Structure formats: C-alpha cells, structure tokens
C-alpha cells in the first residue's frame, strides 16, 4: 500500500527519474533538458529544504511521486551556495553521500562563464542551419546551467512578466512548491494527500502564502489545483504559463 513519507537521500535517484518522466513534451527529447531537469526543479529543494520535501512510497521503499518546495524563496536563495557547491565544487559536501556528490558534478558540469545575462531557452539548431534551415531550434544548455548555478534566475527573477517578481518580492506568497507523480499512481487521491502534507510542513514554519507555476503545456492541471484551494493570478498567460497562489493556514485545507 502506498503512503506519503519524508524524503531521504535514498530517494535521490527515484526523484530524478520522476522529474524526467514527467517533463513536458517539448523537453522530453532533449538530452540537455533530461539530464539537467532534476537539478533545476528537484534536487536543490531536497538538499536545502528536506523538512519540506515528501515522497509517495509505493509500499516497497520506491518513490513514485514527490512534493517538494520551500517556505521562503528568499531564504532558499540565501542558502543556495550549498547547492552550487554540490554541483560545481570540489571535495566532499557535508552531509551528502559521496556517490551523490560525484553523480551531481558529472551530470551538471562546470558553470558557464556568464551567470548574469540570462540567455534564451532555445537557440537555432547548428545542424539545421548548416542545411539552410533557420527555423529549427534546440534547448540552450547555457540557459539551463545559468539557472542551475544562479538562484536569481531560478527563484527570484525568472520570468518575462512582472507577475512572478511581484509575487516573490511581496511578503505573502513566498513559499513555492513542485509536485510530480508517475502515471501509475495518478488519479487516486495521492496528489491531494501530498499537498496537504506539504502545506502542514510550511505552516509550521510560518508561511502565509504559496505560489506555483504551471507550464503552458500542462494547463489541464489547473482545475485540480483549484479543487485544492489554489486560484489563478492573472498575468502568467502573457508568457505562456499559469501562476497560481494559495493562502496557507495552520489547519492546511
């Protein structure tokens, strides 16, 4: 029988598998996106905020879903150096198994020379350009590495519209959450259970409000989040996505 439990380092590979398996269609065939995805949307949360990270255990010890996040993105950004040390440092990282440190550095690689001028997420495909096709684009590895190594782009200033910046700079909706689950365990009530567990964890730390971002390729989930108490914040559609917020109380729901 599946159940929700706290994340541990033993779940490192399983959570990476879940993250990669649930990527939007536009990224599923990009080696760069698949390789770096857990370092953009999963591992930094489990490393820096383990108290806010939970997995859905299938009953055998294997994670088949997760809910992760942070009570305050500003506090997480201030602590981000520990994650940078994990993916791009040298020597051991206190409290992290050596095998995970080695794997992270092998999969991510060194930072780009420029971390402050964010490049576009897509660039012309050199192979197509050689064949006089200037329309085909590929994932820009530098763009993703800039986000991996710089919390400004990942947590604080990552969008083209003022909405995210407004949410992050305010005093209420500073908590963030990511939830993913393998198809085998979807539509069974586990999503609501994981969200309830996460809400309880950030309420204990004094969170007042929570924000989530939804890809324009995945807007079908908006109705689910509305049933969980979230509401759409107008403005996200200008960049092809949806931003939703939820008030947080000690009672959770």
N, C-alpha and C positions, 0 to 999 in steps of 0.2 A: 504494500500500500504506500503510495506516495505521501510525502509530508514536507512541510517547509521547515528549514533549519538554518542556523547561521553559516555563513561562508567560512571555509578554511583554505589554507594553501593547497590542500589535496584536491581542491576543485579548480585549480588554475587551468589545466588543460580542458576540462569539461566546459568551463565557462567560455573559453576561447572558441571551442567547437560550436557552442550555441550561438555566439555572436556571429561567427562566419556563416552558419547555416541559415540565419535569419536576415542576412543582408538584403537590401532592396535589389530588384532585378538589374538595375543599371550598374551595380558594383560586383555582382556575383561572378563575372567572367574576367575580372581584372586581378592579376596576380598581386599587384601592389596593394589594392584595396583589401583583398582577402588576407594577405599577410599582416597588414598594419591595423586592420579593423579592431582587434581586441585591445590594442594599445591606444586607440582613440576613444573607445566607448565602453571599455570594461575594466582593464587591469589597473588603471590609475585609481579608480574608485575602490576596488577591493584592497589595494595596497594602502591608500591613505585614509579610508573610512570603513574599515572592516566592521565596525559596530552598526553600520547602516546597510550592510550587504547580506543578502539571504539567498539561498538556492532552494529549488524544488528538487528533493531527492526522490528518485523513482522507487525507493524501498530497498535498493541494493547498494546504496552508497554513491551512486552516479547522479550527478546533477543534470537535470533535463530542462531546467529553467532557472532564471535568476531575476532578482530585483535588487538594484544597486543604486547608490547615489550619495548625496552629501547634504547635510543640514544647511551649510552656508558655502556657496561657491567662492566667496572671497577668502574665507579661512582655508579652503582647499587650495586655492591659488597660492596662498602664502606658504603652504606646506609642500608645494609641487616639486621643490628641489629634490626631495627624496625619490620621486618617480623618475626625474631626469637622471639621477644617479643610478637608478636601476637599469635604465635602458641604454645610457651612454657613458656611464662612469667606468672606473677601473677598480678592481679589487672587490671584496665582499660588500654586501649591503646588510646592515644589522637586521636580524630577524627574518631575513628572506633566505630560503634554501638555495644553496649554491647552484643547483641544477636549473632553478628558475632564473637566476641572475644570468647564467650563461645562455639560456634559451632566449631571454628577452634581448640581450645585446646582439645575438646572432640574427634574430628576426627583424629587429629595427634598424640597426646600423647607426653610423655617426650622424650628427645633426647637420643640416645644410648650413652653408656659410652665412646666410642671411635669415634671421628669425623674425625680423621686424617689419618687413614688407611682404605681406601675405600674397602669394601667387594665386592665380586662378586654379580651380579644382580640376579643370580639363584643359588640355593643350592639343594642338594639331598632332596627329599621328605621323611621325617621321617616315614610316614605311609607306603610308598612303600618299604623303606629299611627294615622295620620290616617283610615284606613279601618276603625278599630276592630280591627285585627289586632295583638295584642301578642306574638304568638309568633315572628314572623319577625325574624331577626337579620342584621346585616351586619358586615363587618370594620371594626374600630375603628382608624381611621388614627392616632389619637393613641397607641394602644398600640404600634403598629409603629414610629412615629417615636421613641417613648421608648427602644425597643431600638436603633434606628439610632444615636441620639446618646449613649446611656449604656451603656458596656461592662458595668456591673453586671448589667443585665437580660439582655444578650445572651450574656455569657460566664461570669459568676460566680454569679448568683443568679436563674436564670431559670425555675425550676420550683416546683411546689406541694408536692413531697415532699422529704425530707431527702437523698435519694439523690444528686442532682446536686451539691448543696452538699458532701456528704461526699466525692464523687469529686474535686471541684475543690480542696477545702481540704486534701486529702491530699498526700503527696509523690510518689506514684507515677503516677497516671493523669491527668496534667496536659496531655498532648497531645490535640488534637482534630482531627477530620478530617471533610470533606464530600466526597462523590463523586457525580457525576451524569453521565449519558450519554444521548445521543439514542437513540431506539429502533432506528435503522438500524444501530447498532454494538453493541447489547447481545447477550449470549449468544454471544460469540465469543472469550472469554478476556481481553478488554481490561480488565475490571474488576480481575481478579487482578493483571494486569501493572501497572496504575496504582497499586494499593495497595502492591505490592512496591516500586515506585519511591518512593512517599511514605515508607514505613517506613524505607528506606535513608537518606532525607534527614533524618528526625528522629533516627535512631540516631546519625548523625554529630554531632548537637548534644546528645547525652547523654540523650535521652528514655528513660524506663524503662517507661512505660505509656501507652496510648492509649484514649480513650473516644469513643464515637459515640452519637448519639441518633437513634432511628427513630420516625417518626410512626406513630400507631396505624392510619393508613390504608395503611401500607406494610409491614406486618409480614411479608409474603411474602418479603422480602429477608433475614430473619433467618437462614434456612438457608444462604444464600450466604455471609454473614459468618462463620457458624460454620465453614464449609469453609476460610475464610481465617484461622482461628485465633482469632476473637473468641468470647466467651462472654457470656451474658445475666447482668446484675446484677439480682437481684430488687428490686423496689420501683418501677420505672418504670411498671409496669402500673397503679399507683394513679392515675396522671394520664393514662392512655390511650395511653401510648407504651412504648417499649422502650429501655433503655440497655444498651450492650454495651461490654466492655473487652477489651483485648489487651495482653499483655506485649510489650515491644519489646526486641530484641537486635540486636547488630551484624550478625548474619547474616540479619536480616529474617525469613524464614519459619522 
